[in-house]
Structures are given as structure tokens and as C-alpha cells.
Amino acid sequence: MNRILLIIFLIFGSGFAGEFYKLSELGDFESKQDSVIWVENPIPDVRMGPNETKSIDISNVFSISPDTTLITFDFPVSGNDSMVTANLTQNSVYDPIYLNLISKTVYGSTYVIVKAESIFGTAEDTLIVKVDNPAYEWLEWGSAYSFLPENCVGNGTSEWKAAQNFDLGTSEYEIMEIEFGYAWDGVADWKIAEFSDVPCDSSIWTPDSTFYSTNFKGGEAEYIEIPADSSLKMTGNIAVVFTTTANFMPMDPIGDSDHTWIYSESSGWEHPEEISADYAGAWYIRLLVFNTMTGIEEVITTEKNPVIMRNYPNPFN
């Protein structure tokens, strides 16, 4: 009987074209690893709150050839750090295999690597586990995100721009993180710009060279964590603009198309659905923010019973 070993590791920490396509229109770009064992269905990245438990069925993550080979699993290793505990469980050889994650009250991100080893070779899958501060909130125009080729729109040959605008109103938000997705590996430059009817060329905030150009993996979410010392506080109407290199941006087909923009040299900024009704939806671009104007200060008192004082003269002067 062939056996396969699953191991978990935790590690901290030109011009613009005028034609756009769905990824499915350009054919199948998936490729297997140079082995008879490969990652068939990558494990999605995970977001958790503090002190939360999640169990993910990873039975179909790895594939092996020939398909008729009977695979059994051992789980001798589990990872542990101050942010999240990870382990694998399977009741019997015929039962599902679960990746179990337990978060702590520590906010941030870590990588979990699930590695499969067998006499046929090795394969590994990496997922990001994020533990969010409950004081933060998401700003988004769609939440049913998908990396299916039918939901990924872009240009397969040259650079183009994708943007999503967020009207913050008069509230002040500190931007903690930008989450987005690519359906095809590549590189993108990005910035936060003003928005007035359409995304503007002027930049409100452009990250320094350390964060400006980033390599992105395809088929999964990516996270840009804003440097802690940037104090990136925004108000009013803004747009997050990505200049991408022949990539495809996933969208939520039922998302709010009014806030989703696409750029071509011939037409300028327009909604994707103006190019094709099949492109309606919202990009996989959203913001993790902290509303600095709704914070509540904690009042500490040693009084056993509350006391209501007269409003004049002011008892707090």
C-alpha cells in the first residue's frame, strides 16, 4: 500500500489595450507540477477572528497518478505559533481529511504550508491565515468572489488598468489592508487616487518602492498590508487603481458594477459592462479599514454606583 505523508509548516510572517477577455476565452492555463503528485485544488486563504476554530476539508487538494492508486495518510507533524495552531485529522483511511486551525488573540497573518510526500514525489500548497482585529471593517462592493475563468476579466496581451472606487463620505478611515485577486500570475503597480466621476490620474497616496511593484500569484487572494508607520487616513471619494501586466482580475458577477472601472487607451475609463454585458460585477478589490471617528473611549471608575452630576457648573472643568 502506498502511503503519503502530509506535513504542516507555519512561517511568519506601454500603452493600454482596448480589448478585454474572460480568462475562459483564452483556453486552459492550468499546469501540473513536474511530478505524478500535484496540487489539484488549492486550499483557499483563510480569514479568522480571534479565538476561532475552523476545519477545512482538504481531501481533494492533492492528486496522484495513476488515479487508481490507494492513498492513505499519516499526520506526525503539526505546526504551532503564537497566532494560530494547525493540525491534520482523519478518522480512517476512507474518511475526509481536515485541516484544523485555531486562532489566538493575536492579529496579523501567517503562512500554513501543507506538504504531501510519497514514493511518487512531493507537492505542497501554501495558504495565508489572517486573524482580523474585530475593530476593523471591510469596505466592498461584492462578497461572492470567485476565481472561475468565467468570472475573471482582463487583457491577455498587454497592460491595462482596473479600479474600484469607495465613497468614504465625511468619516475618516485608516486603511489597514487591501485585498484583491488575480486569476493569472503577474506583476502590478497600484495607488490610491482621487475619484471624480471617474478615477483620476492624480495620486493621493502611492506606496514607496518596497510596496509599489508586487508579484502576485494567480487563482487566489492577495493581501497588501499597509506599513504601520504610513498612517494612511482617507476621507471623501477615492479609487484603488491597479496597473496590471496582462493579468485577469476576478469579479463578483452580482456585485455593484457602478463602482467598478476598467481602462483602455481608446475609450478611457468605463464600466466593464459597457464593453460587454457579460462583464457586469465588482472587482475582487476591497479595503480593510478602521473608522477613526467612531472609536469609544473606555471610562474607568472606582464608584460602585453611577452618579449623575449637575450640568452647571461643569463638573469636568
C-alpha positions as CSV (number, residue, x, y, z in Angstrom):
1,M,0.0,0.0,0.0
2,N,1.4,3.4,-1.0
3,R,1.4,5.9,1.8
4,I,1.5,9.7,1.6
5,L,2.8,12.0,4.3
6,L,1.1,15.4,5.0
7,I,3.2,17.9,6.9
8,I,2.2,21.4,8.0
9,F,4.6,24.3,8.4
10,L,3.9,27.8,9.7
11,I,6.1,30.6,8.5
12,F,5.8,34.2,9.8
13,G,5.5,36.3,8.7
14,S,3.4,50.8,-22.8
15,G,0.1,51.6,-24.0
16,F,-3.1,50.3,-22.8
17,A,-5.0,47.8,-25.0
18,G,-8.7,48.3,-25.9
19,E,-9.6,44.6,-25.9
20,F,-10.6,42.6,-22.9
21,Y,-11.5,39.0,-22.4
22,K,-12.7,36.5,-19.9
23,L,-9.9,34.1,-18.9
24,S,-12.0,31.2,-20.2
25,E,-11.9,32.7,-23.7
26,L,-8.1,32.2,-23.8
27,G,-8.1,28.5,-23.0
28,D,-6.8,26.4,-20.1
29,F,-3.6,27.7,-18.4
30,E,-3.5,25.2,-15.6
31,S,-0.5,23.0,-15.4
32,K,0.5,20.2,-13.2
33,Q,3.8,20.0,-11.2
34,D,6.7,18.1,-12.6
35,S,5.7,15.1,-10.6
36,V,3.0,12.4,-10.5
37,I,1.6,14.1,-7.4
38,W,0.4,17.7,-7.7
39,V,-2.0,20.3,-6.2
40,E,-5.3,19.9,-8.0
41,N,-7.5,22.1,-5.8
42,P,-5.5,24.7,-3.8
43,I,-6.7,25.4,-0.3
44,P,-8.3,28.9,-0.1
45,D,-6.8,31.5,2.1
46,V,-8.5,31.8,5.4
47,R,-9.7,34.8,7.5
48,M,-10.5,34.2,11.1
49,G,-11.4,36.2,14.2
50,P,-9.6,35.9,17.5
51,N,-10.2,32.6,19.4
52,E,-11.9,31.0,16.4
53,T,-11.8,27.4,15.2
54,K,-12.1,26.3,11.5
55,S,-11.9,22.9,10.0
56,I,-11.3,22.7,6.2
57,D,-11.8,19.5,4.2
58,I,-8.6,19.1,2.2
59,S,-9.3,15.6,0.9
60,N,-9.2,16.7,-2.8
61,V,-6.3,19.1,-2.6
62,F,-3.7,16.7,-3.9
63,S,-4.0,14.3,-6.9
64,I,-1.7,11.4,-7.8
65,S,-1.3,9.4,-10.9
66,P,-2.4,6.7,-11.5
67,D,-5.8,7.7,-10.2
68,T,-6.5,4.1,-9.0
69,T,-3.6,4.2,-6.5
70,L,-4.9,3.8,-3.0
71,I,-3.6,6.6,-0.8
72,T,-3.5,6.6,3.0
73,F,-2.4,9.5,5.2
74,D,-0.2,9.9,8.3
75,F,-0.2,13.0,10.4
76,P,3.0,13.0,12.5
77,V,3.7,16.8,12.5
78,S,1.6,19.8,13.4
79,G,2.7,23.4,13.5
80,N,2.2,25.8,16.4
81,D,2.9,29.5,16.9
82,S,1.6,32.4,18.9
83,M,-1.1,33.3,16.2
84,V,-2.7,30.0,15.1
85,T,-2.4,26.3,15.8
86,A,-2.7,24.0,12.9
87,N,-3.1,20.2,12.7
88,L,-4.5,17.5,10.4
89,T,-7.0,14.9,11.3
90,Q,-8.6,11.9,9.6
91,N,-10.7,9.3,11.4
92,S,-10.0,6.5,9.0
93,V,-8.5,6.0,5.5
94,Y,-11.9,6.3,3.9
95,D,-12.9,9.5,5.8
96,P,-12.3,13.1,4.8
97,I,-9.0,14.8,5.8
98,Y,-9.4,18.0,7.7
99,L,-7.0,20.9,8.3
100,N,-7.9,22.3,11.7
101,L,-7.0,25.9,12.6
102,I,-7.4,27.5,16.0
103,S,-6.6,31.2,16.2
104,K,-5.3,33.2,19.2
105,T,-5.9,36.8,20.3
106,V,-3.0,37.9,18.1
107,Y,-3.8,39.9,14.9
108,G,-1.9,39.6,11.7
109,S,-1.0,36.9,9.1
110,T,0.9,33.7,8.9
111,Y,1.6,31.1,6.2
112,V,0.5,27.5,6.5
113,I,2.2,25.0,4.2
114,V,0.6,21.6,3.7
115,K,3.1,19.3,2.1
116,A,2.4,15.9,0.7
117,E,5.2,13.3,0.3
118,S,5.0,9.9,-1.2
119,I,7.1,7.4,-3.2
120,F,5.7,9.2,-6.3
121,G,7.2,12.6,-5.3
122,T,6.2,15.6,-3.3
123,A,3.8,18.5,-3.6
124,E,2.9,21.4,-1.3
125,D,0.2,24.0,-1.1
126,T,0.5,27.3,0.7
127,L,-2.4,29.3,2.2
128,I,-2.4,32.5,4.2
129,V,-4.2,32.6,7.5
130,K,-5.3,36.1,8.6
131,V,-6.5,36.9,12.1
132,D,-8.5,40.1,12.0
133,N,-9.0,42.7,14.7
134,P,-12.8,42.9,15.3
135,A,-12.5,46.7,15.4
136,Y,-11.7,46.7,11.7
137,E,-14.3,46.5,9.0
138,W,-14.5,45.7,5.3
139,L,-15.5,48.1,2.5
140,E,-16.5,46.1,-0.5
141,W,-19.0,46.1,-3.4
142,G,-19.2,42.4,-3.7
143,S,-18.5,39.4,-1.4
144,A,-19.3,36.3,-3.5
145,Y,-15.8,36.3,-5.1
146,S,-14.8,33.5,-7.4
147,F,-11.7,32.6,-9.4
148,L,-13.6,30.7,-12.0
149,P,-12.3,31.6,-15.5
150,E,-15.9,32.8,-16.4
151,N,-15.7,35.4,-13.6
152,C,-12.2,36.7,-14.4
153,V,-11.8,39.7,-16.8
154,G,-8.7,41.3,-18.2
155,N,-6.3,41.6,-21.1
156,G,-4.2,38.7,-22.1
157,T,-1.6,40.5,-24.1
158,S,-0.7,43.9,-22.6
159,E,-1.1,46.3,-19.7
160,W,-4.4,47.6,-18.6
161,K,-6.0,49.3,-15.6
162,A,-8.6,48.1,-13.1
163,A,-10.1,50.4,-10.4
164,Q,-12.7,50.4,-7.8
165,N,-14.0,53.5,-6.0
166,F,-15.1,53.9,-2.4
167,D,-17.0,56.8,-1.2
168,L,-15.9,57.3,2.4
169,G,-18.1,60.3,3.0
170,T,-17.1,62.7,5.8
171,S,-15.8,59.9,8.0
172,E,-12.1,59.3,8.4
173,Y,-10.8,55.8,7.7
174,E,-7.4,54.5,8.3
175,I,-6.7,51.9,5.6
176,M,-5.1,48.8,7.1
177,E,-5.0,46.5,4.2
178,I,-6.1,46.0,0.5
179,E,-7.3,42.6,-0.6
180,F,-7.7,41.7,-4.2
181,G,-7.3,38.7,-6.5
182,Y,-5.6,37.7,-9.7
183,A,-6.6,34.8,-11.9
184,W,-3.2,34.7,-13.6
185,D,0.3,35.2,-12.2
186,G,1.9,38.5,-12.8
187,V,3.0,41.9,-11.6
188,A,1.0,45.0,-10.8
189,D,1.6,48.6,-9.7
190,W,-1.1,50.2,-7.6
191,K,-2.0,53.5,-6.0
192,I,-4.9,55.3,-4.2
193,A,-6.2,58.1,-6.4
194,E,-8.9,60.8,-6.2
195,F,-12.3,60.0,-7.7
196,S,-14.4,62.5,-9.6
197,D,-16.9,60.9,-11.9
198,V,-14.1,58.6,-13.0
199,P,-10.8,57.6,-11.3
200,C,-8.3,60.5,-11.6
201,D,-4.7,60.4,-12.7
202,S,-3.6,62.3,-9.6
203,S,-2.4,60.1,-6.8
204,I,-3.5,60.7,-3.2
205,W,-1.1,58.0,-1.9
206,T,1.5,55.9,-3.8
207,P,3.3,53.3,-1.8
208,D,7.1,53.5,-1.7
209,S,9.2,51.3,-3.8
210,T,9.1,48.5,-1.3
211,F,5.4,48.1,-1.8
212,Y,4.8,49.7,-5.2
213,S,5.5,46.8,-7.5
214,T,4.5,43.4,-6.3
215,N,4.5,39.9,-7.8
216,F,1.1,38.2,-7.4
217,K,0.1,34.6,-7.5
218,G,-2.8,33.6,-9.7
219,G,-6.0,31.9,-8.6
220,E,-6.1,33.2,-5.0
221,A,-6.5,36.3,-2.8
222,E,-3.6,38.6,-2.3
223,Y,-3.1,40.9,0.7
224,I,-1.3,44.3,0.7
225,E,-0.7,45.2,4.3
226,I,-0.2,49.0,4.7
227,P,3.0,49.8,6.6
228,A,2.2,50.6,10.2
229,D,4.1,53.9,10.1
230,S,2.2,55.2,7.0
231,S,-0.8,56.5,8.9
232,L,-2.9,56.1,5.8
233,K,-6.0,58.0,6.7
234,M,-8.6,58.8,4.0
235,T,-11.9,60.6,3.6
236,G,-14.1,61.5,0.7
237,N,-14.3,59.6,-2.6
238,I,-11.2,57.6,-3.6
239,A,-10.3,54.9,-6.1
240,V,-7.9,52.0,-5.7
241,V,-6.2,51.7,-9.1
242,F,-4.2,48.7,-10.3
243,T,-2.0,48.9,-13.4
244,T,-1.6,45.3,-14.4
245,T,0.6,43.4,-16.8
246,A,-1.5,41.0,-18.9
247,N,-3.4,39.8,-15.9
248,F,-7.1,38.9,-15.2
249,M,-8.9,40.3,-12.2
250,P,-11.7,38.2,-10.7
251,M,-15.0,39.8,-10.0
252,D,-18.3,39.1,-8.2
253,P,-20.8,38.7,-11.1
254,I,-23.6,40.0,-8.9
255,G,-21.6,42.8,-7.3
256,D,-22.2,46.5,-7.7
257,S,-20.9,47.4,-11.2
258,D,-21.3,51.1,-10.6
259,H,-18.1,51.2,-8.6
260,T,-16.0,49.0,-10.9
261,W,-13.9,50.6,-13.6
262,I,-11.7,49.4,-16.5
263,Y,-9.3,51.5,-18.7
264,S,-8.5,51.3,-22.3
265,E,-6.5,53.8,-24.4
266,S,-9.2,54.1,-26.9
267,S,-12.2,54.7,-24.5
268,G,-10.6,55.8,-21.3
269,W,-12.3,54.8,-18.0
270,E,-15.6,53.0,-18.3
271,H,-17.6,50.2,-16.6
272,P,-16.7,46.7,-17.7
273,E,-20.3,46.0,-18.6
274,E,-20.2,48.9,-21.1
275,I,-17.7,46.7,-23.1
276,S,-19.9,43.6,-22.6
277,A,-23.0,42.8,-20.5
278,D,-21.1,39.6,-19.5
279,Y,-18.6,41.7,-17.6
280,A,-21.1,43.1,-15.1
281,G,-20.0,42.8,-11.5
282,A,-17.5,44.1,-8.9
283,W,-13.7,43.5,-9.0
284,Y,-12.1,41.5,-6.3
285,I,-10.8,44.7,-4.6
286,R,-11.8,45.6,-1.1
287,L,-10.4,47.6,1.8
288,L,-9.9,46.6,5.5
289,V,-10.3,49.9,7.4
290,F,-10.6,51.4,10.9
291,N,-13.1,54.2,11.4
292,T,-11.2,56.7,13.5
293,M,-14.3,58.8,14.1
294,T,-16.4,56.1,15.8
295,G,-13.9,55.0,18.5
296,I,-15.3,54.8,22.0
297,E,-13.1,55.8,24.9
298,E,-13.2,53.5,27.9
299,V,-14.2,55.2,31.1
300,I,-12.8,53.6,34.3
301,T,-14.4,54.4,37.7
302,T,-14.0,53.1,41.2
303,E,-17.5,54.1,42.1
304,K,-19.8,51.2,42.9
305,N,-22.9,53.1,41.8
306,P,-23.1,55.6,39.0
307,V,-23.6,59.3,40.0
308,I,-25.3,61.9,37.7
309,M,-23.8,65.3,38.4
310,R,-25.3,68.7,37.7
311,N,-24.6,70.1,34.2
312,Y,-23.7,73.5,35.7
313,P,-21.2,74.4,36.8
314,N,-19.4,71.9,34.6
315,P,-18.2,69.2,37.0
316,F,-15.4,68.2,34.5
317,N,-13.7,71.6,34.4
